[in-house]
Amino acid sequence: MQQFSGKEPWHKVWPLNPSTRVEEIVSGGSPLRAVVAGVGAIGSGKWPLRATNYEQWNARPARHLAQLLGDDVSIAATDVGALAYYSRLPIHDVQGLNHKAIAHLAKPPGLANVWGVEHWEVVLDADVDAIILGYLQYSNIKLTDERIGKLTEEQWGELFTRRLEYPFDRIADKYVCASVPDRDQGRRYLNFMISRKRIDRVWRSQPSAVSIGECF
């Protein structure tokens, strides 16, 4: 369980306009100040997020994922909006934005608010079929050739956009890693994790080039 602190290098995490001081909008400070900052950004024509980046990051990878996985495959992720919109797959937000059980959990002690708390223990207990760490995006790194514990900060950014503390022991017990080549640029990969129980049953049409293996 963790929460964004508002001190992360947001320009490396979200597709931001350079002038946006996103810490004013998402940190655990005054809600009124956050609203004022957001309205100010909109009024100045400098909306914090560049929509074109979401199209670049999420649209094609999400549509590709939808062509790979069956309609009934459940997925847990941290960036669910564009992923759910473009893929049309059932996506569970580990922060609870579309998950009633998580959304109504009490605020953990010592944290500024409920927003931004990732409850991986809930979705892991639910045995979801697949999980995505960070953003779903194409990467030059093939995850099934790597070991997560040995990734550099640069590799983390390339694979998942951001590095947080995940319950890797539990994830490793229940999931294996999958890497699927980009159909248009074969040297890039779509990386995600699949339940060991459903390796052969999650696919709509299993691609011949998919690589499945341990990455922990």
Phi, psi and omega in degrees: 000135184204171180214144173297138182264346186085000181252001180292158177286081190299330181295342177261353187255310182252158177281080190261151165290140186303329184277354185283125172265078189294339178302329179291337185266324189248351182286170186276034180270213183291125177300323180296318179296324178295318179297315180299317180296319180294314179297321178297321179295319179294315182297330181276358182078012182242063178304136188305322185255135177275111184300327181298331179289325177294323175298318181291315185285316194253323193298300184293316175301319181294319178294322177298316179300320180295329178284338181274319190257151180289161184296336183263008181282125179269140184229135173254135183207168179258339179241091196258339188300294181293325179299312179292321182297312185279329183271331185063022178264158178288108184251130176256122181276120181290350174266354171092007182297331177231026184228104188302317183298321179284319184300330184261010174292149180293153176296126180297145178301138175087356179255151188291326183199180182280330185297139175087000179275123180265122182251074180295332182299329181289311183288331177289323175296331182279355178055051176297157187285328183212153177226150179232124178269132180065219182266142172281116181207158175285144183225151173285351181262133175265108189300326182290351175264359186243175171235121187305321182294345182251006180291140174279168177301321179296319178293323177300315179297321180293322184276310192236359181078321183216153180247122176231175179270112180253155178282072189297329180299314180291321180297317181296328179292327189253343190228153170242164183265149179229137177231126181237128181298144171299129183295330183267329179229091191299346180270004173248159189225148170262120186244131176205184184233142186238142177300134178300332182287339188233027183307318185267000187241359182274344191276137168287313174210104186295122181290142182294335185267004183293141176246127180235130181186180178284142178221018181250000000 
